[in-house]
Amino acid sequence: MIFNEGEYADKVIEKVLRYDKRWGARDRGFIAETTYDIVRWKRLYSEIAEVHEPYTKPHLFRLFGVWCVLRGIRLPDWKQLEGTPERRIKGRFDELSKIRKFRESIPDWMDELGEKSLGNELWTKEIAAQNQQAEVILRTNTLKVAKPQLKAFLAKEDIATEFIEGYPDALKLVERKNVFVTQAFKDGLFEVQDASSQLVAPFLEVEPGQRVVDACAGAGGKTLHLASQMQNKGQLIALDIYESKLKKLKKRTRRNSVHNVETRVIDSTKVIKKLHNSADRLLLDAPCSGLGVIKRNPDSKWKLEPEFVERIMGVQQDILQNYSKMVKKGGQMVYATCSILPQENSEQVKKFLDSENGKDFEFVREKNVYASETGYDGFYMALLKKKS
């Protein structure tokens, strides 16, 4: 389903885990982690197993055999795995591991783009970091609970967490567990949000009582963070082109006890025009290649295409040009992406500042967040101020 039919890994796993009610937590964990692992290392395993798309059932068993051998797991005595050449698999692995695109299991074009954009050294470190399994990070909903209190509540539900230095609202899970079934989640005491993503809302420097616009809100992870930073005071307008995402956000605001969010679907240019020169703060969490969050979405390596990266850069510049008009004099805006490519980040900001619409803004500061340095997602954010 993931490889041949192009379905999204998380959705497929969710579906598969509903097949058999008798599976326990360990079975479910095994199925999910094995699947993600084989998706993450698809290219490397396919090269070793000498199989290719479209994959047949025997092909997939060969991939599973490679996974077992490389993970040091004793091969089950299934007829589909008879004659698996263990020594050859290990030999092939050693050989291919010397070549980055195979070692990190990425398409040729992505490897070339990464090296050209970031340089050999940084790209090598970054793509290796992007192949590590993502940690589960929670963001405390400070409207309802203090972080030490949340830690104690979760401990009572048998979920151990630890503080992370430099991330004031974050708790990291000591071991992976399903946090969505906890009472603490149902009571809206936290959201699941990567540590890097939790840096974006504070970067905007919002204050209670302001009018704040989150213009690419999606399902609203950062909107909810902004609401808690505003202490539920003022007006927070969440915009998106997808109504379905804003509906999810509405549900989340209720669970989080957030009262200052208003959602608006961008169904015409009028929606933006109505807000011209009215926002104290504007967040542009722009659509991007997602090259900073591969560890979270390993199948994106196979779904992303070079044409998309080119196309999305046009969209990013359009958003900067048009949406920036919502900021009032003296107001601030943050342009952010979950990409690590300078052409989607600092170069977009520079292009905007050099343009007619950008001449009213001044650059304040920017932050490049790399997975190879922090262990969390790759992100970029730039703070710009509109001249008064």
Salt bridges, closest charged atoms under 4 A:
GLU7 OE1 - LYS15 NZ 3.14
ASP10 OD2 - LYS11 NZ 3.98
ASP20 OD2 - ARG22 NH2 2.96
ASP37 OD1 - ARG40 NH1 3.77
ASP37 OD2 - ARG71 NH2 2.74
GLU50 OE2 - ARG88 NH2 3.07
GLU53 OE2 - LYS42 NZ 2.92
GLU95 OE2 - ARG92 NH1 3.13
GLU104 OE2 - ARG103 NE 3.36
ASP108 OD1 - ARG43 NH1 2.71
ASP108 OD1 - LYS101 NZ 3.50
ASP111 OD1 - ARG100 NE 2.74
GLU115 OE1 - ARG100 NH2 2.54
GLU135 OE2 - LYS172 NZ 3.62
ASP158 OD2 - LYS177 NZ 3.49
GLU162 OE2 - LYS172 NZ 3.78
ASP169 OD2 - HIS225 NE2 3.19
GLU191 OE1 - ARG252 NH2 2.84
GLU191 OE2 - ARG255 NH2 2.39
ASP194 OD1 - ARG296 NH2 2.67
GLU205 OE2 - ARG365 NH2 2.89
GLU262 OE2 - ARG264 NE 2.63
ASP280 OD1 - LYS328 NZ 2.87
ASP285 OD2 - LYS222 NZ 2.81
ASP299 OD2 - LYS303 NZ 3.54
ASP354 OD2 - LYS350 NZ 2.88
GLU356 OE2 - LYS359 NZ 2.73
ASP377 OD2 - ARG296 NE 2.89
